[in-house]
Amino acid sequence: MEENPNASVSRSWLESLSTDELIRLADTYGIDIPFGLERIFIIEELLECANAEQAVESDLEVNPSYSETVLLPKQYNISYIDVIIRDPLWVFVFWEVKGHDKELHENAPDFNGYCLRLVPLDEAGNESKAKENFFTVPVTKEDYARYLGLPEHTEQNSNSYIIKLGVIRGDSEFHIASSLPFHLPLLSENEITAALAGNPLIRLSGIQDLSITKKTDRQPRVKRQQ
């Protein structure tokens, strides 16, 4: 049998074959040819079957643009922390620690977990000197996100904050990453009472049910290291 030089079945190529060759070709495709079937119908069956196979092969071909070497994005495998504001009192915090640093810290004998530190900013965007407005939340090495409630809005800062991610080694806290500054609305007790009646976001925040821990009841802070 003559080989198809184009590796694709065409009508002209099929018409160049003898009837016996067409029947043998049909057999390779699994086509059952009835005895005495005219050549024109055998050719149509072969064309239909060949075109169907070629369509499947075309779908399975790898797009060259996907097989090229892909550069990793610049933000891949870095330590970061980010904040999404849920409502006037709650923020969603998520973070990641660079793989090498994570392994280094967590395999250290003095590793005591990670922590999130809320840091108020002053009007100039610098860390506030009102240290009583700081608070720290311990998190484990399995954690990667946490909701934080911020009910104590005071006039001592601009109501702008950052959240720092730190690792606790022994009695010291080492800085890993800081979020971008974010702002929350300043709410006095009178504003909260008035807003509860008309602002669904304030009601949904659950502020009326919060038990606020005063600074005198908080756990002592560990020593911070830069």
Number of C-alpha atoms within 10 A of each C-alpha: 10 10 8 11 8 8 7 11 17 15 11 9 15 22 13 11 17 13 17 11 14 20 22 15 17 19 13 10 14 10 15 12 16 9 7 6 11 11 17 12 11 20 22 13 16 23 17 11 16 16 14 11 12 13 10 10 10 9 9 9 8 9 9 7 8 8 8 8 7 8 6 8 7 7 8 8 13 15 17 17 22 20 20 12 15 14 16 19 22 18 18 15 18 17 19 18 21 14 11 10 13 14 11 11 19 17 10 11 9 13 17 20 19 23 21 23 17 20 23 28 22 17 11 8 14 13 17 20 14 13 10 12 16 17 17 19 13 15 18 11 15 8 13 13 15 15 14 17 18 15 18 15 18 12 10 14 19 19 18 20 23 22 23 20 29 25 27 22 20 14 12 18 21 16 18 19 20 20 18 12 15 17 14 17 12 18 19 14 10 8 10 16 15 12 15 17 10 10 11 11 14 20 16 13 18 14 19 12 8 10 8 12 9 9 12 8 8 10 10 9 12 13 12 13 12 8
